[in-house]
Amino acid sequence: MTYQETVKWMFDQLPMYQLQGAVAYKADLSNIEKLSAYLNHPERKIKTIHVAGTNGKGSTSSMLASILQEAGYKVGLYTSPHMKDFRERIKINGNEIPESFVVDFIAQNKTFFEKETLSFFEMTVGMAFDYFEKEKVDIAVIEVGMGGRLDATNIITPLVSVITNIGKDHTAFLGDTLAKIAEEKAGIIKPNTPIVIGEYTEETKPVFVEKAKQANSSIYFASETYSDNQLTSDLGGLYQQKNIRTVRQAIELLRKYFSITAKNEEEGLQNVVANTKLWGRWQVLQQNPKVVADTAHNDHGLSIVMKQLKTEKYKNLYIVFGVVNDKDLDSVLPLLPKDAKYFFSKPNIFRGLDGEILAQKASEFNLRGEVVGSIPEAYEKAKLEATSEDLIYIGGSTFVVAEIL
């Protein structure tokens, strides 16, 4: 198979959460454990950092990788989902996994994948571990896909575990309260392994403290240690300050294993995009009119982004907006500005929510606009209407931003 045929086979073979939702969610780690054993446990042969959380996982993981790269190390980075190309998920020092490795890995293991009915995510996680081990990375930063306790990445024993924050997202799988969701994400806490907590609430802090106590793990609350943080990042968005605090606390713990200077830390934070190719975090696509794209997609993330949107100066606001069909619109839509014109559209994936349904629901919250056939078409319409003094915001889903980028 060619690279494109290989990736298509991976997508088509079995349910994948990002495309199909609940049917792709596995209730245990047995499949990934079988795959790990079949591959001779590559994840046990590399040093890792594990990053979970409702929002900020990608930014935090990329910042950590960037700082370690600036310190001179060979750094693997596993994130999900991807924007344009599957290979964005698996990188070493910002360079995507070669097409040839993807093709060969699937070809060599295809019979096993089919026999064991592995999911897209499980295959991908196994591929990442195998690639990082074969390439002899100094360390790999591993981002959780969803939750933590039952996530396929949760077979690693990292040097440091990180939980960025807790918000209500994927409640059908993780629970309908912050405490229940925190319990799932706290499942990445390993025995005698330090855990860094980026943000917490009165509801979630006791969960983390108890889990760390059970695991005999030191717990660090970054928002307390780095409350006066002065460092900045090239990643856009005021919300990155919270992620920077989390990263700095994790880096402090990693200094036990790696030589990381203050200069490495500062330059790593300033060169995240160049070092890791991370996209879609308050990303300014153009000026006059100013166009901003952001992947925030739940109430926790969007509430922060909408606060930043209020600080912008513009004459008229246009919003290109789309969501997936399991989104809790009753928590998301009230956060959006009522003085904007909306272009509602369905993201081009299996579980994208129809634009007509989205527009009808939005009207209940006095959000007005028009339904457009596709996300790119919606963006073009917004650009045609906007003047140089206006602002266009693109968001609602990672998949919406991906179609524009």
SVG drawing of the C-alpha trace seen along z (x, -y; Angstrom):
<svg xmlns="http://www.w3.org/2000/svg" viewBox="-35 -50 58 63">
<polyline fill="none" stroke="black" stroke-width="0.4" points="0.0,0.0 1.1,-3.6 1.1,-6.0 -2.3,-7.4 -3.7,-3.9 -2.2,-2.9 -3.7,-5.9 -7.1,-5.3 -6.9,-1.7 -6.2,-2.8 -9.1,-5.2 -11.5,-2.8 -10.6,0.4 -12.2,-0.2 -14.1,-2.8 -12.1,-5.8 -13.3,-8.1 -12.5,-11.3 -14.8,-10.3 -17.4,-8.1 -17.7,-8.7 -18.9,-6.2 -18.6,-3.0 -14.8,-3.5 -14.3,-3.9 -12.7,-0.9 -13.4,-0.1 -10.0,1.4 -6.3,1.5 -6.2,5.1 -5.7,4.4 -2.9,1.9 -1.2,4.3 -1.4,7.1 0.1,4.8 2.8,3.6 3.8,7.3 3.7,8.1 6.1,5.2 8.3,6.2 7.3,3.4 9.0,0.4 7.5,-2.1 9.5,-0.5 12.7,-1.3 12.3,-5.1 11.9,-7.9 8.5,-9.6 6.4,-12.5 2.6,-11.9 0.2,-14.8 -3.5,-14.7 -6.2,-17.3 -9.4,-18.7 -7.7,-21.6 -4.2,-22.7 -2.7,-19.2 -1.4,-19.9 0.1,-23.3 1.6,-22.0 3.1,-18.9 4.5,-21.1 6.1,-23.6 7.7,-20.7 9.1,-19.2 10.4,-22.6 12.3,-23.3 13.9,-19.9 14.9,-20.4 16.5,-23.7 18.4,-21.9 19.9,-19.7 17.9,-16.5 16.3,-14.3 12.6,-14.6 9.6,-12.5 6.2,-14.1 2.9,-12.2 -0.3,-14.3 -3.8,-14.0 -5.8,-14.7 -3.9,-15.9 -4.9,-18.9 -3.9,-18.0 -1.8,-14.9 -1.8,-11.9 2.0,-12.2 1.6,-15.3 0.7,-13.0 4.2,-11.5 7.3,-13.8 10.9,-13.9 12.3,-17.3 9.5,-18.8 10.0,-16.4 7.0,-14.2 7.3,-10.4 8.4,-9.4 5.7,-8.1 7.8,-5.0 7.8,-4.1 4.0,-4.4 3.6,-2.2 6.1,0.4 4.7,0.5 1.2,1.2 2.3,3.7 4.4,5.7 1.7,5.8 -1.5,5.7 -2.4,9.4 -2.0,8.8 -4.1,5.6 -6.9,7.4 -6.8,10.5 -7.0,8.5 -9.4,5.8 -7.3,3.0 -8.7,-0.6 -7.1,-3.4 -5.9,-5.0 -4.3,-1.8 -2.5,-1.2 -1.3,-4.8 -0.1,-4.7 1.8,-1.5 3.4,-3.0 4.5,-6.1 6.2,-4.0 7.8,-1.7 9.1,-4.7 10.5,-6.5 12.2,-3.4 13.8,-2.6 15.0,-6.2 16.5,-6.1 14.9,-9.4 16.2,-10.8 12.7,-11.4 9.2,-11.4 6.3,-13.7 3.1,-11.6 -0.3,-13.4 -3.4,-11.5 -6.1,-11.1 -9.1,-11.2 -9.5,-10.8 -6.5,-9.0 -7.2,-5.8 -8.4,-3.9 -6.5,-5.8 -4.2,-3.7 -1.2,-5.8 -1.6,-4.8 0.7,-1.8 3.8,-4.1 5.6,-4.7 6.8,-8.3 9.3,-10.4 6.7,-13.0 2.9,-13.0 1.0,-16.2 -2.7,-17.1 -3.4,-20.5 -7.0,-21.1 -10.4,-19.6 -13.5,-20.7 -16.7,-19.1 -16.0,-17.4 -16.7,-13.9 -19.1,-13.5 -20.7,-10.4 -17.4,-8.6 -15.7,-10.3 -18.5,-11.3 -20.9,-14.2 -19.2,-15.9 -15.8,-17.5 -14.8,-15.1 -15.7,-12.1 -13.7,-13.5 -10.8,-14.3 -10.9,-10.6 -10.5,-9.4 -7.7,-11.8 -6.0,-11.0 -5.7,-7.5 -2.4,-8.5 -0.8,-9.0 1.7,-6.2 3.4,-4.8 6.3,-6.9 6.0,-9.2 5.6,-13.0 2.4,-14.6 2.0,-18.2 -1.5,-19.8 -1.9,-22.9 -5.3,-24.1 -7.7,-22.7 -11.0,-23.5 -12.4,-22.7 -14.1,-19.7 -11.0,-18.3 -8.2,-19.0 -9.2,-16.3 -9.3,-13.7 -5.8,-14.5 -4.4,-14.6 -6.0,-11.3 -4.8,-9.5 -1.3,-10.8 -1.3,-9.6 -2.5,-6.1 0.4,-6.0 3.0,-7.4 3.5,-10.2 4.7,-13.7 2.1,-16.3 2.8,-19.8 0.3,-22.5 1.8,-24.7 -0.6,-27.6 0.7,-28.0 4.4,-27.5 4.5,-29.8 1.8,-32.3 4.1,-35.2 5.2,-33.7 6.8,-36.2 7.8,-34.1 5.8,-34.2 5.4,-32.0 5.1,-32.4 1.8,-30.5 -1.1,-33.0 -3.8,-33.2 -3.8,-34.7 -4.7,-31.2 -1.2,-30.1 0.1,-31.7 -1.6,-28.9 0.0,-26.3 3.4,-28.0 3.2,-27.7 2.4,-24.0 5.3,-23.5 7.8,-25.3 6.8,-23.1 7.3,-20.0 10.6,-21.2 11.8,-21.8 11.2,-18.2 12.8,-17.0 16.1,-18.8 16.7,-15.7 17.3,-13.8 18.2,-16.4 20.4,-19.4 18.0,-22.3 19.1,-25.9 16.9,-29.0 17.9,-30.1 16.7,-26.8 13.4,-27.3 12.9,-30.8 14.0,-30.1 11.9,-26.9 8.8,-28.8 9.5,-31.4 10.1,-28.9 7.3,-26.4 5.8,-26.8 9.2,-26.6 10.3,-23.6 7.1,-21.5 4.9,-23.0 1.9,-23.4 -1.0,-25.1 -4.4,-26.6 -3.8,-28.2 -5.1,-31.8 -3.4,-31.7 -3.6,-34.9 -4.0,-34.0 -4.0,-37.6 -4.5,-41.3 -7.0,-43.8 -9.4,-42.1 -7.8,-40.3 -8.5,-36.5 -8.0,-34.4 -8.4,-30.6 -8.5,-28.7 -9.2,-25.0 -11.0,-25.6 -14.1,-23.4 -15.7,-23.0 -17.1,-25.4 -13.9,-25.5 -11.7,-26.3 -14.2,-28.6 -14.9,-30.7 -11.2,-31.6 -11.0,-32.3 -14.1,-34.4 -12.6,-36.6 -9.7,-37.2 -12.0,-38.0 -13.5,-40.8 -10.1,-42.5 -9.8,-42.8 -10.7,-46.0 -12.9,-45.7 -15.9,-47.3 -17.8,-44.1 -17.3,-40.6 -17.8,-37.6 -17.6,-34.0 -17.2,-30.8 -18.5,-28.1 -19.0,-24.4 -19.1,-21.5 -19.3,-17.8 -22.6,-16.1 -21.9,-15.1 -21.1,-18.7 -23.0,-20.0 -24.5,-23.1 -26.4,-24.3 -23.0,-24.9 -21.1,-26.2 -23.5,-28.5 -24.3,-30.9 -20.6,-31.8 -20.6,-33.1 -21.0,-36.9 -24.5,-37.9 -23.3,-40.9 -21.5,-38.8 -22.7,-37.5 -22.3,-33.7 -21.6,-31.4 -22.7,-28.0 -21.4,-24.9 -20.8,-21.2 -17.1,-20.1 -16.2,-17.6 -16.2,-14.5 -18.6,-11.7 -19.8,-13.1 -19.9,-16.7 -23.2,-18.4 -25.4,-19.6 -25.2,-23.4 -29.0,-23.7 -29.3,-22.0 -26.5,-24.1 -28.1,-27.4 -31.5,-26.4 -30.1,-25.7 -27.9,-28.9 -31.0,-31.0 -32.4,-29.9 -29.4,-31.9 -30.0,-34.9 -27.0,-34.0 -27.8,-34.9 -26.3,-34.2 -26.5,-31.9 -25.9,-28.3 -23.2,-27.6 -22.4,-24.3 -18.8,-23.9 -16.3,-25.4 -14.0,-26.8 -17.1,-28.3 -18.2,-29.9 -14.7,-31.4 -14.8,-32.8 -18.2,-34.4 -16.9,-35.9 -13.9,-37.4 -16.2,-38.8 -18.4,-40.7 -15.6,-41.8 -13.8,-45.1 -10.3,-45.9 -11.6,-47.2 -13.4,-43.9 -12.4,-40.6 -13.1,-37.0 -13.0,-34.3 -12.9,-30.6 -13.6,-27.9 -15.9,-25.5 -13.9,-22.4 -10.4,-21.3 -11.8,-20.0 -13.2,-23.4 -9.7,-25.0 -8.1,-22.1 -10.2,-22.7 -9.0,-26.3 -5.4,-25.7"/>
</svg>
